[in-house]
């Protein structure tokens, strides 16, 4: 898959373990999510219109995954739950 963003190849250049630790999902899950989002984005802008953001779909997905990951870590810290005892990724 060819990415026009420089962030995605950099993220994909990490090890599988580090990728999951950074984004909370496996690479294959990331690609599945990206495919669904790109199809939805194309449908939404099929009739034209200006893109709503400067970030590409793949960049927005990475930002969202990192936000969710940081958010769940913050919740665990606030509730004094160690990372090994959390039920989320």
N, C-alpha and C positions, 0 to 999 in steps of 0.2 A: 504494500500500500504506500503510495507517495503522499507525503505530507508537505504542505506549503509552510507550515509553522516550524520554527527551529526548536521549539520547546518539546514537541512530541518525540522526535528522534533522540533528543537528549534524555528524556525520561525513559524511553525504551532501551537506551544504552546501559541502564542500570541492571543489576542482577535481578532474577525473578523474586528473590526474597526481599531485596530492597524496594522493588517496585510495589510489591504488596504492602510493605511497611509504610511507604510514602502515601499510597493512594487507597489502600484498604481493599483492593480487588486484584484478582489475577489478570495477567495480560489478556488472556482470551476473553474474559468478562469485559475488559476495557474495549476490545475490538468489537464485541457484540453490541455493547452499549453505543459505541460510536457509529456503527452501521445503522442502528435504529434512529439515532438522533439526526444523522445526515439525511436519511430518507424523509424524516418528518420536516426537516429544514427545507429540503427541496420542494416538498408538497406545499409548504407554507408560502414559499416565494415563487411558486410556479407562474403566477400571473404577473410577476415583477415586483417592484417595490424596493425600497432601500433597506439594506441590512441594518439591523437595530444596534449593532455593536461593532467595534473594531476587532474583537477577538473572533477567531475562526471557531467552528463547532468543536474541533478537537481540543482547542485551548480552553474553551468554556467547560468542557467535560473534565479536563485535568484540574481546573480551578475548583469546580464543584466537588470533585472527589477529595481534593486536599482539604477543602472547607469542612466537609462531612467528617473526614478523618480527624481533623483538629478539634472539631466540635465534640466528637465522642470521647476523645482523650481528655478534653476539659471537663466533661461530665463525670468521667471516672475519677479524675483528681478531686473534684468538688465533693464527691460521695466517698472518697477514700477507698476506691476499688482499684486494686493493682491491675496492670495490663493482662496478667495471666489469668485473672478471674472474670474478665469481661466476656460476655456472650457475643458481642459484635466483633467484627474483624479487627 
